[in-house]
Amino acid sequence: MRSVTPKGSVQEAGTTVPSSEVVNAEPARFSKDWLTDRLLRNSMLIVMLLVITYFSYRSARFGTVDNLRTILIAAAPFALIALGQTLVILTGGIDLSVGSLIALAGMSSAWVAVHHPGQVWMTVGTALLAGLIVGSINGFLVAKVNVPPFIATLGMLTACSGMAYVIGGGAPINGLPKEFGNIANTAILGVQIPVLVMIVGILAFSVMMRRTSYGMRVYAVGGNRVAAEIAGVKASRTLFSVYAISGVLAGLSGVMLASRVISGAPTLGKGYELDAIAAVVIGGASLMGGRGTIWGTALGLFLIQTLNNGLDILTVPAYWQSVIKGVLIISAVAVDVWSTSRRRR
C-alpha cells in the first residue's frame, strides 16, 4: 500500500521513496509485465544465487561451513561501513573518508593498547571516539557550512590517512597485548564477535530505517530536502547525524580489523570506502538519495564478498577480479535505472 507522507514522499512497505517515482498502476498479477517487473526488482538476488551455484559447482571447498565462516568474517568490517554509507547515500551524500578513518581508528586503538595494556574498553572507546570526531566534522561541513559531501569527505580522507601515519611515526604498531587480539578473535557460541556485531547491526539498522521516525526523516531529506524542511524536518540535523553515525561505525570497523591481525597499520582500510559504496549501489540504492534499503545493502555486500572468496578459490588473478566487480557495479546501476524508468511509464 502506498501513502503520501507529509514530507512529500511516498511510503511503500515501510520504505519512503520520492513522489516522482510513484508508478501509476501495478501490472496484472502473473502477466508478462508483472513477471518482468519482479525479475528486475530481484535481479541481484538472482545473480547471488547463480554465483553461489557456479562456485559450488566449480569447487567443493566453496560450499563448506568453514568457507561460509570465512566469508562472514571477511564481510563483517565491510558491513559496518556499508551500513553507515547507506544512511549517507540515502540523504544524497557520500562519505569517502571511511577507509582512512578505519586506519586512524585502528592506529589510535593500537597505540592505547600498547600504552594501557588490559584496558580493552578504553581501546575500543578510543576508536569509537576517533570515528565520532571525524564523522562530526564531516557532518558539520556538509550540514552547516554546505560544503559538497564529495569535497568534505575527500579532504578528511587525506587528513585521516596522514594522522594514521603520524600516530605510528610512519610505521605500523606491533607487539600488541593478547587482550587486543581477543576483541575480534573471540567466539561466542562458535560465532566470532565481528560476525555477531554485523548481524546485530544489520537487524538494528533495518528496524530503525523502516520503523522509526528517524528513518523516515533520512528518506525524506534524500527525496526532497526542501519539502522535508517545509514539513518541519530539521534537515541539517539529520545530515549531521548520518555522517556522525558513519564515522562511529568506521571507527568500530577499524578496531575490529586491527584486532583481527593484532597490529595497527596506517594502510588499514585502504580502498574500503569504494567497496562500501559498491555494496550500497549494487543493493539498489540511488546515489541521488531517497531510495535504498539496509537489506539491499546487505545483499550487495555479501555478493561482493562471495565473489571475492569464490574468485580467490579459483585462483583468478586480482586484476580480473577488479574487472568482474566493475562490470557488476555498472550492470547493477544500469538495471536499476532501466527498471525505474520502466516503472514510471
Secondary structure, 3 states (H helix, E strand, C coil): CEEECCCCEEEECCEEEEHHHCCCCCCCCCCHHHHHHHHHHCHHHHHHHHHHHHHHHHCCCCCCHHHHHHHHHHHHHHHHHHHHHHHHHHCCCCCCCHHHHHHHHHHHHHHHHHHCCCCHHHHHHHHHHHHHHHHHHHHHHHHCCCCCHHHHHHHHHHHHHHHHHHHCCCCCECCCCHHHHHHHHCEECCEEHHHHHHHHHHHHHHHHHHHCHHHHHHHHHHHCHHHHHHCCCCHHHHHHHHHHHHHHHHHHHHHHHHHHHCCECCCCCCCHHHHHHHHHHHCCCCCCCCCCCHHHHHHHHHHHHHHHHHHHHCCCCHHHHHHHHHHHHHHHHHHHHHHHHHHHC
